[in-house]
Amino acid sequence: MTLDLTRFDPFLARLLSLPTLYGAVLSPDGSQLALIWGKLGPTAQLWLQPADGSASPRCLVSDKWDCDYVIWSRDGRSLIVGQSQEGDERISLLQVFLDGRPSRRLTPEAPDYYIHGGQLLGDNRHLVYAANLDPETGAEIEESVVYLHDIETGGKRALARTERPAFCWPVVSPDDQLVLYERKDRHPAGYQLWLAAIDGSFDREIVNLGDDIKVDGTWSPDGAHIVLTADSRQGRRIGLWHRATEAIDWLVDDPARNVEDADWPRRAPHLVIEEVRHARSHHFLLDPVTRGEAAFQPGPGTYAPIGVDAGGHWLAWHYSAAIPSRILRLEGLPPFREVNRLARHPADPGLAPDELAAAEDYRWHSVDGLEIQGWLYRAKGAPHGTILLVHGGPTHHDEDSFDPEIQYYAACGFNVLTPNYRGSTGFSLAYEEAIKQEGWGGLEQEDIRTGAESLIRDGIARPGKVGITGTSYGGYSSWWAITRFPVETIAAAAPICGMTDLVVDYETTRPDLRPYSEEMMGGSPATAPARYRDRSPIHFVENIRGRLLIVQGENDPNVTPQNVTDVTRRLDAAGISFDLLTFPDEGHGIARPENQRVLYRRIAGFFAAAFD
């Protein structure tokens, strides 16, 4: 029976017209909330609202660039906005004034290098960011350089330079004296923290817990401490590095607890700690002196603190699969009762919870007995088939949260499973690191396969009526499944921006991402050539027996279009048929609402035809 997708178009239109909040940052004095809002047009926009909700949000930036992130000036009178074009990830920094003055572009509109960060000092003249830009030649390079940029003269001074490529996001101390940044010069799996002086007098390592151990840091509000989130051989822990003594106090150091993040917001006497249990985030407030803890859980769903406003109220994200992300203003003390809701937009279509599929905790065992968790969304009505929607990363996890793509597929009559295979965050550091035992294309792919087989055994899915899709590593997993698994298990695949040749991916991706491949694969293509070849789906396309739809953003700098160019040539040579859907105005993932409408309808129709 042919599935008539047109009857689900109105619901898809409502899903994709839901204003989606991508970011929210409180002003230094806690009086204003800067918002990154998507789905209000082709690009993500910058909005502003009083933090107490006393006035409606107003739009500050809506143009051809995506607003990717926002950083407040020290005095709260302007905002530094990181913008990119059509998914190219090449950030240009824009200063937006709140007093009505015209915005001004601080860095080139179309740079041939990558910028990370962009913090304005208190003098409102000097800007700190990292870029893979040679300070002498102006050429794009592999390494990251931390710059002090004079926005009046345009002059730049290098404060620090990494020895190897690495993602680097510099953060300036509250007194504008020091720049905190990270390096991974010693080992692809590690991160060390460094401090560089704004006056250029020094640049030195301050926290090194091991060459292959990761540590992340953020300043305390008074600048006297750095809040550390650090791996160890046993788990992950939270600590304070003291600026005066350079000693570290470990505040949370329990391998049984899966703490994943920590922050110390302005006006808050407590640190905010995120602990994730079985892919559900739980936040608590930690007193750095007494080490007492208070759970931050006002009600059902996930509550993630943003910060404390000028009136002492907490602002927090609130979401679940049936509650699209929203921002609530809560009382400042337990039980943190709701005061009012912020960031309401008139275009909100008002989706009701009973219109949305709930996320069910679904578990199975992989080939080695390891328990794997995922979220199961049941089809509305009799299921037409089942879709595995695999998250990217792979250092990431799916949670109980609203996703318009999932909700559309469920409405169309597909069961959807989002598997949190080994290598995912959200469970334990050991679970997260387990993917590195064999590298990409190892047991994590068996976790996905056994998930499909478990659904079939449980009568939720049927043989020959299971498809797989996902973006980035989810796209790679889709390629893996269609080239390795029988059609009874995986009948069709729709990889989106997925790696097909891990050597090509390594050689053509952004330079700061290359160490991640080395960490995951146990080396580079030069040192582990056999593993890179064996784990690349391009060498096994002749095994494909199911249906294939390839999706790619043409501006993707992460998994570049060469992955598609090369694999389609190999598919043609092998006589394997496939469909191809590309988007000239997208990068690593399909983000524009109109393109998402095309993509989701195409994937639903593709799987429906494959299952008939």
C-alpha positions in Angstrom: 0.0 0.0 0.0 1.5 3.4 -1.1 1.9 5.8 1.8 0.2 9.2 1.0 2.6 11.7 2.5 0.7 14.8 1.4 -1.8 14.4 4.3 1.1 14.9 6.7 2.3 18.2 5.0 0.2 20.5 7.4 1.8 18.8 10.4 5.3 19.1 8.9 4.7 22.8 8.2 3.7 23.3 11.8 6.8 21.5 13.1 9.1 23.5 10.9 7.5 26.8 11.7 8.1 26.3 15.4 10.6 29.0 16.5 13.6 27.0 17.7 16.0 28.5 20.3 19.6 27.6 19.7 21.2 29.7 22.4 20.5 32.1 25.3 23.1 34.2 27.1 22.5 36.6 30.0 24.0 40.1 29.9 26.7 40.8 32.5 24.3 42.7 34.8 21.6 40.0 34.3 19.0 42.4 32.9 18.9 41.2 29.3 18.8 37.9 27.5 20.4 37.5 24.1 18.7 34.7 22.0 19.8 32.8 18.9 16.5 31.9 17.2 16.0 29.6 14.2 13.1 28.7 11.9 11.9 32.3 11.7 13.5 32.6 8.3 16.2 30.9 6.2 18.9 31.9 8.7 19.3 31.9 12.5 18.6 35.3 14.0 19.7 37.3 17.0 17.0 38.5 19.4 17.0 40.4 22.7 14.5 40.3 25.6 14.5 41.7 29.2 15.5 38.9 31.5 12.4 39.4 33.7 10.1 39.1 30.7 8.7 42.6 31.1 8.7 43.2 27.4 8.5 41.0 24.3 11.6 39.8 22.4 12.9 42.1 19.6 15.0 41.1 16.6 18.5 42.6 16.4 20.0 40.7 13.4 18.2 39.1 10.5 20.2 38.9 7.3 21.8 36.4 4.9 24.3 35.2 7.6 23.5 32.6 10.3 24.0 33.9 13.8 26.0 30.9 15.3 26.9 32.3 18.7 26.8 35.5 20.7 29.2 37.0 23.4 28.3 40.1 25.5 30.7 43.0 25.9 31.8 43.7 29.4 29.6 46.8 29.8 26.5 45.0 28.3 26.1 47.7 25.6 27.0 45.6 22.6 27.1 42.0 21.4 29.8 40.2 19.4 28.0 37.8 17.0 29.7 34.9 15.2 28.1 34.6 11.8 28.7 32.1 9.0 27.2 31.7 5.5 25.3 28.7 4.1 27.0 26.2 6.5 30.6 27.1 5.6 31.6 27.4 9.3 33.9 30.3 8.4 33.0 32.8 11.1 32.8 36.5 10.6 32.5 38.7 13.8 29.8 41.4 13.9 29.4 43.9 16.7 25.8 44.8 17.4 25.1 48.0 19.5 22.1 48.2 21.7 21.9 52.1 21.6 20.8 52.2 18.0 24.2 52.7 16.3 24.7 50.7 13.1 26.3 47.3 13.5 29.9 47.0 12.3 31.8 44.1 10.8 35.0 43.4 12.8 36.6 40.6 10.7 36.3 39.8 7.0 32.9 38.8 5.7 34.2 35.8 3.8 37.4 34.7 5.6 39.6 31.9 4.2 40.3 30.7 7.7 38.3 29.6 10.8 37.7 31.9 13.8 36.6 30.6 17.2 35.4 32.9 20.0 35.5 36.7 19.9 35.5 38.3 23.4 35.7 42.1 23.7 37.8 43.5 26.5 36.6 46.2 28.8 38.2 49.0 26.8 35.7 48.2 24.0 38.6 48.3 21.6 40.5 45.0 21.8 39.0 41.6 20.8 40.4 38.1 21.6 39.7 35.1 19.4 41.5 32.1 17.9 42.1 31.6 14.2 44.2 29.3 12.0 45.8 32.3 10.4 49.5 32.8 10.1 50.4 36.1 11.8 53.2 36.9 9.4 51.9 35.8 6.0 48.1 36.0 6.5 47.8 32.5 5.0 45.5 29.8 6.4 47.5 27.3 8.5 46.9 24.1 10.4 47.6 25.4 13.9 45.5 27.8 16.0 46.7 31.3 17.0 45.2 33.3 19.8 45.0 36.9 18.7 44.5 40.2 20.3 42.8 42.3 17.6 42.6 46.1 17.7 39.3 46.8 16.1 40.1 50.5 15.6 43.3 50.0 13.6 42.7 46.4 12.4 46.1 45.4 13.8 46.5 41.9 15.3 49.0 40.6 17.8 49.6 36.9 18.4 49.4 36.0 22.1 49.9 32.2 21.6 50.2 29.6 19.0 49.5 25.9 19.3 52.0 23.4 18.0 49.4 21.0 16.5 45.9 21.6 15.0 43.2 21.7 17.7 39.9 23.3 18.4 40.7 26.3 20.5 38.2 28.7 22.1 40.0 31.4 24.2 38.3 33.0 27.2 39.5 36.2 28.9 39.7 36.5 32.7 37.2 39.0 34.2 40.0 41.5 34.9 41.1 41.4 31.3 44.6 40.2 32.2 44.8 36.6 31.1 43.5 34.4 28.3 42.5 30.8 29.1 42.7 28.4 26.2 43.3 24.7 25.5 45.9 22.8 23.5 46.4 19.2 22.4 50.0 19.3 21.3 51.0 16.2 23.3 48.5 13.6 22.2 45.3 13.5 20.0 43.2 12.3 22.9 44.3 14.9 25.5 43.7 18.5 26.2 45.9 20.7 28.5 45.0 24.2 29.7 47.2 27.2 29.1 47.3 30.8 30.1 48.5 33.7 28.0 49.0 37.2 29.2 47.1 40.0 27.5 50.3 42.1 27.5 52.2 39.3 25.8 54.6 38.7 28.7 54.0 35.0 28.9 52.2 31.9 27.6 52.4 28.8 29.7 50.7 25.5 30.6 48.8 25.5 33.9 46.9 22.2 34.0 48.2 18.9 32.6 46.7 15.8 34.0 48.3 13.5 31.4 49.2 13.7 27.8 46.1 11.7 26.7 43.8 13.1 29.4 41.2 15.8 28.6 40.6 18.8 30.8 38.3 21.8 30.1 38.1 25.0 32.0 36.0 28.2 32.5 36.6 31.2 34.7 34.8 31.8 38.0 32.8 35.1 38.1 35.5 36.8 40.2 38.4 35.5 38.2 40.0 33.9 41.2 39.4 30.4 40.1 39.1 28.2 37.0 36.3 25.6 37.1 37.7 22.3 35.7 35.9 19.4 34.1 38.5 16.7 33.7 38.8 13.1 32.7 40.8 10.7 34.8 41.7 7.0 34.5 38.6 6.1 36.5 36.0 8.7 35.4 35.3 12.4 35.2 35.7 14.9 38.0 35.0 18.6 38.8 37.5 20.8 40.5 38.7 24.4 41.1 42.2 25.7 40.0 43.1 28.5 42.3 44.8 31.5 40.6 46.7 32.6 43.7 48.3 29.3 44.5 47.8 27.3 41.3 46.6 24.4 43.4 43.6 22.2 42.4 40.7 21.2 44.8 38.6 18.4 43.5 35.0 19.0 44.4 33.4 16.0 42.7 35.6 13.0 42.3 33.4 9.9 42.3 33.9 7.5 39.4 30.4 6.2 39.9 29.0 9.5 38.9 28.9 10.5 35.3 29.5 14.3 35.6 29.9 15.9 32.2 30.0 19.6 32.6 30.4 22.4 35.2 29.9 26.2 35.2 29.9 29.0 37.7 27.3 31.7 36.6 27.5 35.3 37.6 25.5 36.2 40.7 25.3 32.5 41.7 27.0 31.4 45.0 27.0 27.9 43.6 28.5 26.0 40.7 26.1 24.3 38.3 27.0 20.6 37.7 25.6 18.5 34.9 25.4 14.7 35.7 24.0 12.5 33.0 22.4 9.1 33.9 21.3 6.8 31.2 21.1 9.6 28.7 19.0 11.9 31.0 20.6 15.1 32.2 20.3 16.0 35.9 21.6 19.3 37.2 22.5 20.3 40.7 24.0 23.3 42.5 27.3 22.7 44.4 28.5 24.9 47.2 32.3 25.3 46.6 33.0 25.8 50.3 30.7 23.2 52.1 30.4 20.9 49.0 26.8 20.6 49.7 24.5 19.8 46.8 21.0 20.8 45.9 19.1 19.1 43.0 17.9 21.5 40.3 14.7 19.7 39.3 11.5 21.8 39.6 9.4 19.2 37.7 9.2 16.6 35.0 11.5 17.0 32.0 15.0 18.3 31.8 15.9 21.6 33.4 19.2 23.1 32.5 20.2 26.3 34.2 21.3 29.3 32.1 22.1 31.7 34.9 20.8 34.1 37.5 19.1 37.3 36.5 19.4 40.8 38.1 16.5 40.0 40.4 18.1 36.8 41.7 15.8 34.4 39.7 17.2 31.4 37.8 16.7 31.2 34.1 16.7 27.7 32.7 16.0 25.6 29.7 13.1 23.1 30.0 12.4 20.4 27.5 11.4 16.8 26.7 10.3 14.9 23.6 6.8 16.4 24.1 8.0 19.8 25.2 9.9 21.8 22.6 12.8 23.7 24.3 11.6 26.8 26.2 13.1 29.2 28.7 11.6 29.5 32.2 12.2 32.1 34.9 12.3 30.3 38.3 12.5 31.3 41.9 16.1 31.6 43.2 15.7 29.0 45.9 14.5 25.4 46.1 12.0 24.2 44.9 12.7 26.7 42.1 9.0 27.3 41.3 8.2 28.7 37.9 7.6 32.5 37.8 7.1 33.1 34.1 8.1 32.0 30.7 10.5 33.9 28.4 11.2 33.9 24.7 7.7 33.5 23.5 7.2 34.2 19.8 3.9 35.1 18.1 4.8 32.6 15.3 4.7 29.7 17.7 2.2 27.2 16.3 1.4 25.9 19.7 2.0 22.2 19.4 0.2 20.2 22.1 2.0 17.4 24.0 -0.6 14.8 22.9 0.2 15.6 19.2 3.8 14.4 19.8 5.3 10.9 20.2 6.8 10.3 23.6 10.4 8.9 24.0 10.4 5.4 25.5 13.6 4.1 27.1 14.4 1.0 25.0 17.3 -1.4 25.8 19.0 -4.4 24.3 22.3 -6.3 24.5 25.0 -6.2 21.9 27.1 -9.1 20.6 29.5 -8.9 23.6 26.7 -8.7 26.1 27.0 -4.9 26.7 23.7 -3.2 27.4 22.8 -0.5 24.9 20.1 2.1 25.4 18.1 4.1 22.9 14.9 6.1 22.6 11.9 4.5 20.9 9.2 6.7 19.3 6.1 4.7 18.4 4.3 5.4 15.1 0.9 7.0 15.0 -1.4 4.3 14.0 -0.3 1.0 12.3 3.5 1.2 11.6 4.6 1.3 8.0 8.1 0.4 9.0 11.0 1.4 11.3 13.7 4.0 11.0 17.0 4.0 12.9 18.0 7.7 13.3 21.6 7.6 14.4 23.3 10.5 16.2 26.5 12.1 15.0 29.6 12.8 17.0 30.1 10.0 17.9 31.0 11.7 21.2 27.4 12.8 21.7 24.1 11.2 22.8 20.4 11.4 22.0 18.1 12.3 24.9 14.5 12.7 25.7 14.1 15.9 23.7 11.9 17.4 21.0 13.0 16.7 17.4 10.8 17.8 14.5 12.3 15.1 12.2 11.4 12.3 14.6 8.0 13.7 15.2 7.3 13.9 11.5 8.4 10.3 10.8 6.3 9.0 13.7 3.3 10.9 12.4 3.8 9.4 8.9 3.6 5.9 10.4 7.2 5.0 11.2 8.6 3.7 14.5 11.8 5.6 15.2 14.7 4.3 17.3 17.7 6.6 18.2 20.4 4.3 19.5 23.1 5.5 22.0 25.8 3.1 20.8 29.1 2.7 22.7 31.1 5.8 22.2 28.1 7.9 23.1 28.2 10.4 26.0 25.5 10.2 28.7 26.4 6.9 30.5 30.0 6.8 31.8 33.5 7.8 30.6 34.2 4.1 30.1 31.2 3.7 27.8 32.3 6.8 25.9 35.8 5.6 25.5 34.8 2.0 24.5 34.6 3.0 20.8 38.3 3.6 20.8 39.1 -0.1 21.6 38.5 -1.0 17.9 38.1 2.4 16.3 35.3 3.6 14.1 33.5 0.8 12.3 34.0 -1.6 15.3 31.5 -2.9 17.9 29.5 0.3 17.9 28.1 -0.7 14.5 27.2 -4.0 16.0 25.4 -2.1 18.7 23.3 -0.5 16.0 22.7 -3.8 14.2 21.6 -5.6 17.3 19.2 -2.8 18.1 17.5 -3.4 14.8 17.4 -7.1 15.4 16.0 -6.6 18.9 13.1 -4.5 17.5 12.4 -7.3 15.1 12.4 -9.9 17.9 10.2 -7.8 20.0 7.6 -7.4 17.2 8.1 -3.7 16.9 9.8 -3.9 13.5 9.6 -6.4 10.7 12.4 -8.0 8.6 13.0 -6.1 5.4 11.2 -3.0 6.7 13.9 -1.2 8.7 15.8 1.7 7.4 18.7 3.8 8.7 19.6 7.5 8.5 21.6 10.1 10.3 24.0 13.0 9.9 27.8 13.0 10.1 28.8 9.9 12.2 25.1 8.9 11.8 25.7 9.2 8.1 28.8 7.0 8.3 26.8 4.5 10.3 24.2 4.5 7.6 26.9 3.8 5.0 28.3 1.0 7.2 24.9 -0.6 7.6 24.0 -0.7 3.9 27.4 -2.1 2.9 27.7 -4.7 5.7 24.2 -5.8 7.0 21.7 -8.0 5.3 18.6 -6.4 3.8 16.5 -8.4 6.3 18.1 -6.2 9.0 18.6 -2.9 7.1 16.6 -2.6 3.9 17.5 1.0 3.0 19.9 3.8 4.1 19.8 7.6 3.7 23.3 8.8 4.9 23.5 12.6 5.4 26.9 14.2 5.2 28.5 10.9 6.1 32.1 9.8 5.7 32.6 7.3 2.9 36.4 7.2 2.8 38.1 7.8 6.1 41.3 8.8 4.4 39.6 11.4 2.3 37.7 12.6 5.3 41.0 13.0 7.3 42.7 14.8 4.4 39.9 17.2 3.5 38.2 18.1 6.8 38.9 21.2 8.9 42.4 21.0 10.3 41.2 21.3 13.9 39.1 18.2 13.5 41.9 15.9 12.3 43.2 15.0 15.8 39.7 13.6 16.6 40.1 11.1 13.8 43.5 10.1 15.1 42.1 9.7 18.6 39.2 7.5 17.5 41.2 5.4 15.0 44.4 5.0 17.0 46.5 6.9 14.5 46.5 8.7 11.2 46.1 7.2 7.7 49.9 7.2 7.5 50.4 5.2 10.7 47.2 3.0 10.5 46.5 2.6 6.8 44.9 -0.9 7.0 42.4 0.2 9.6 41.4 3.3 7.7 40.9 1.3 4.6 39.0 -1.6 6.2 36.7 0.9 8.0 35.8 2.9 4.9 32.5 2.0 3.4 33.6 3.1 -0.1 35.6 -0.1 -0.4 32.5 -2.3 0.2 29.8 -0.7 -2.0 29.6 -3.8 -4.2 27.9 -5.5 -1.2 24.9 -3.2 -1.3 21.6 -5.0 -1.9 19.2 -2.5 -0.3 18.0 1.0 -1.4 20.3 4.0 -1.1 19.7 7.8 -0.9 22.8 10.0 -0.5 22.3 13.4 1.0 25.0 16.1 1.2 25.5 19.8 1.9 27.7 21.3 -0.8 29.5 23.7 1.5 30.3 21.1 4.2 33.8 21.7 5.5 33.6 18.9 8.0 32.7 15.9 5.9 33.4 17.4 2.5 31.5 16.7 -0.7 34.5 14.8 -2.0 33.2 11.9 0.1 30.2 11.9 -2.2 32.0 12.5 -5.5 34.3 9.6 -4.9 31.7 7.1 -3.7 29.2 7.9 -6.5 32.0 7.1 -9.0 32.6 3.8 -7.2 28.9 3.0 -7.1 28.6 3.7 -10.9 31.5 1.4 -11.6 29.9 -1.3 -9.5 26.5 -0.9 -11.2 24.8 0.0 -7.9 21.8 2.3 -8.3 21.3 5.2 -5.9 19.4 8.4 -5.4 21.3 11.7 -4.7 20.0 14.8 -3.0 22.3 17.8 -2.5 21.8 21.3 -1.1 24.0 24.1 -2.5 23.2 26.4 0.5 24.0 23.9 3.3 27.1 22.7 5.1 27.5 19.9 7.7 23.8 19.1 8.2 20.6 20.4 6.6 19.5 23.4 8.7 17.3 25.7 6.6 13.6 25.1 7.2 12.7 24.9 3.6 15.5 22.5 2.9 14.4 20.4 5.9 10.9 20.2 4.5 12.3 18.8 1.2 14.7 16.5 3.1 12.2 15.0 5.5 9.5 14.4 2.9 12.1 12.8 0.6 13.4 10.5 3.3 9.9 9.5 4.4 8.9 8.8 0.8 12.2 6.9 0.2 11.7 4.6 3.1 8.0 4.1 2.3 8.9 3.0 -1.2 11.7 0.8 0.0 9.4 -1.0 2.5 6.6 -1.6 0.0 
